[in-house]
Amino acid sequence: MIEIIVLNYLLDQDIDGIGENVFLEVPEDPPARYIVIEKTGSGRENRISNASFAVQSISANSLLEAASTNEAVKAAMDVFAENSDKIYSCRLDTDYNFTNTATKEYRYQAVFNLHF
């Protein structure tokens, strides 16, 4: 399952000192800083699969901290295909401030397209 491959890769990278705080969904009792990955779509053509992932860098502390984590996520994802025998390509589609005003959590979201 591609979600597990992406999750394990980001866990292995220890993004911005976050360590084990990378999840497939928002945890019930979230830490002050964490990352959530979500597959937003997928397809297949000529036996090559692709998927889009939204990676949210979340911080209860500051927008700068969320932005810094987002930059570390982008750097790690830039070399995903080079460091994996399961991923053929990983391309950043877009990233942006995605602060959640309802929960008052600072967030950045980066959207990646993967081929595997």
C-alpha positions as CSV (number, residue, x, y, z in Angstrom):
1,M,0.0,0.0,0.0
2,I,1.5,3.3,-1.1
3,E,0.4,5.1,2.0
4,I,2.6,2.8,4.2
5,I,5.6,3.3,1.9
6,V,5.3,7.1,2.1
7,L,4.7,7.0,5.9
8,N,7.7,4.7,6.5
9,Y,9.9,6.9,4.3
10,L,9.0,10.1,6.2
11,L,9.4,8.3,9.6
12,D,12.9,7.2,8.6
13,Q,13.9,10.7,7.6
14,D,13.2,12.3,11.0
15,I,11.9,15.4,9.3
16,D,13.0,18.6,11.1
17,G,13.5,16.7,14.4
18,I,9.9,15.5,14.5
19,G,10.9,11.8,14.8
20,E,7.9,9.5,15.2
21,N,5.3,12.2,14.9
22,V,4.2,11.4,11.3
23,F,0.7,10.1,10.9
24,L,-1.9,9.0,8.4
25,E,-4.6,10.9,10.3
26,V,-4.7,13.6,13.0
27,P,-4.1,11.8,16.3
28,E,-6.6,12.0,19.1
29,D,-4.1,13.8,21.3
30,P,-1.7,15.5,18.9
31,P,1.8,16.6,19.8
32,A,2.8,20.3,19.4
33,R,4.5,19.5,16.1
34,Y,3.6,16.7,13.7
35,I,3.1,15.7,10.0
36,V,-0.1,14.2,8.5
37,I,0.0,12.5,5.1
38,E,-3.1,11.9,3.0
39,K,-3.5,10.3,-0.4
40,T,-5.8,12.5,-2.3
41,G,-6.0,10.5,-5.5
42,S,-4.5,7.8,-7.6
43,G,-4.5,6.2,-11.0
44,R,-2.8,3.7,-13.3
45,E,-1.6,3.7,-16.9
46,N,0.4,1.1,-18.7
47,R,0.9,-0.8,-15.4
48,I,2.5,2.3,-13.8
49,S,0.7,3.6,-10.8
50,N,0.5,7.2,-9.6
51,A,-0.8,8.9,-6.5
52,S,-1.2,12.4,-5.2
53,F,-0.3,13.1,-1.6
54,A,-1.0,16.1,0.6
55,V,1.6,16.4,3.4
56,Q,0.6,18.7,6.2
57,S,3.2,20.2,8.5
58,I,1.4,21.2,11.6
59,S,2.6,23.3,14.6
60,A,0.8,24.6,17.6
61,N,3.7,27.0,18.3
62,S,4.2,29.3,15.2
63,L,3.7,29.7,11.5
64,L,7.5,29.9,11.1
65,E,7.9,26.4,12.7
66,A,5.2,25.0,10.3
67,A,6.9,26.6,7.3
68,S,10.3,25.3,8.4
69,T,8.9,21.7,8.7
70,N,7.3,22.1,5.3
71,E,10.7,23.0,3.8
72,A,12.2,19.9,5.4
73,V,9.4,17.8,4.0
74,K,10.0,19.1,0.5
75,A,13.8,18.5,0.8
76,A,13.1,14.9,1.9
77,M,10.6,14.2,-0.8
78,D,12.9,15.7,-3.5
79,V,15.2,12.6,-3.0
80,F,12.4,10.1,-2.4
81,A,12.8,8.3,-5.7
82,E,16.6,8.2,-5.4
83,N,16.3,6.6,-2.0
84,S,13.6,4.0,-2.8
85,D,13.4,1.0,-5.0
86,K,9.5,1.3,-5.0
87,I,9.1,5.0,-6.2
88,Y,10.1,6.0,-9.7
89,S,9.4,9.7,-9.4
90,C,8.2,12.2,-6.9
91,R,7.3,15.7,-8.0
92,L,6.2,18.7,-5.9
93,D,2.9,20.1,-7.4
94,T,2.4,23.0,-5.0
95,D,2.7,24.1,-1.4
96,Y,1.0,26.8,0.6
97,N,0.0,28.2,4.0
98,F,-3.0,26.1,5.1
99,T,-3.5,27.4,8.7
100,N,-6.5,25.9,10.4
101,T,-8.4,28.9,11.8
102,A,-10.9,26.6,13.6
103,T,-8.3,24.8,15.7
104,K,-5.8,27.7,15.7
105,E,-3.0,25.3,14.4
106,Y,-0.4,26.6,12.0
107,R,-0.2,24.4,8.9
108,Y,1.6,24.3,5.6
109,Q,0.5,21.8,3.0
110,A,2.7,20.4,0.2
111,V,1.1,18.3,-2.6
112,F,3.3,15.7,-4.3
113,N,2.7,13.4,-7.3
114,L,4.4,10.0,-7.1
115,H,4.8,7.3,-9.7
116,F,5.5,3.7,-8.5
